[in-house]
């Protein structure tokens, strides 16, 4: 395992698990839950991708950006983009890579969400999955890890990346708090 990945995963474990738990309570097989997921993601992702911007330490950054796909998914469902949250400052490559660790890692959970949406049978929801499908055959998370391991070699850089990743998980949780407290939850979650 990449040295930086093990450290970031340890440092962000609580924040990551808390966000995953809250997101998994959304009924992503129902329109209201999926819309909440998309709005939550957009309010955090749009400003994060702008903050990373031209300073992205990855040469293939333009190919990795997903804001355009997410905007099309929102539009497809007749939703306006939510007001963006203020992203944490990302000063330097290490902090940008910490933010990208969260963004790129979300592709892994996105595969499970995509399956839920496809199983919903809702044609409109299924048509609004460009964000979830983005780069699905390109192994982008693994190539991110390889590229990031070349940049994040010193302890200080790895610590900066971990702090930024923690702040990004908090941003997504703040976005979920703001998106809707009335979003439908999964029947499985309510039975627990």
Buried (B, 14 or more C-beta within 10 A) or exposed (E): EBEBBEBBBEBBEEBBEEBEEBBBBBBBBBBEBBBBBBBBBBBBBBBBBEBBEEEBBBEEBEEBBBBEBBBBBBEBBEBEBBEBBEBBEBEBBBBBBBBBBBBBBBBEBBEEBBEBBBEBEBEEBBEBBBBBBBBEEEEBBEBBBEBBBEBBEEEEBBBBBBBBBBBBBBBBBBBBEBBBEEBBBBEEEEEE
